């Protein structure tokens, strides 16, 4: 999990190292260290979230780095297939759109139901 700056951008000099790991088969998730932001495909320079996504990096959306690590660990416990891992993150991003505006208890319950659906953990 890479904790980018702003809307999930990585310095261009770091991009090569990240892409090297991705090419070796490691799933890489890009998050942002901004406390209330999300990873957005705003820019197109080498190292932007858009360029990283185009290179096979998974965008973490609104997940913090520690939440993304947890989801990645769960996903990797289920599969090693990068496309299936990406679909777990896409599923969470879509579910997030559903729960925005609900109370915290509803959000927690909805989140648990989503994890059950994605990972069949209970």
Number of C-alpha atoms within 10 A of each C-alpha: 21 20 20 20 17 18 22 28 28 24 13 12 10 11 17 13 11 20 17 11 12 16 12 8 12 14 20 22 24 27 33 28 18 16 9 9 16 19 26 19 17 12 14 12 14 17 21 25 30 20 18 25 15 10 14 17 23 23 28 31 24 21 23 21 19 12 14 22 18 11 20 21 13 17 21 15 11 14 12 13 12 18 12 14 23 20 14 19 22 16 15 20 16 11 14 18 9 12 15 10 10 11 9 11 9 12 16 13 11 17 16 14 15 17 18 12 12 17 15 10 10 8
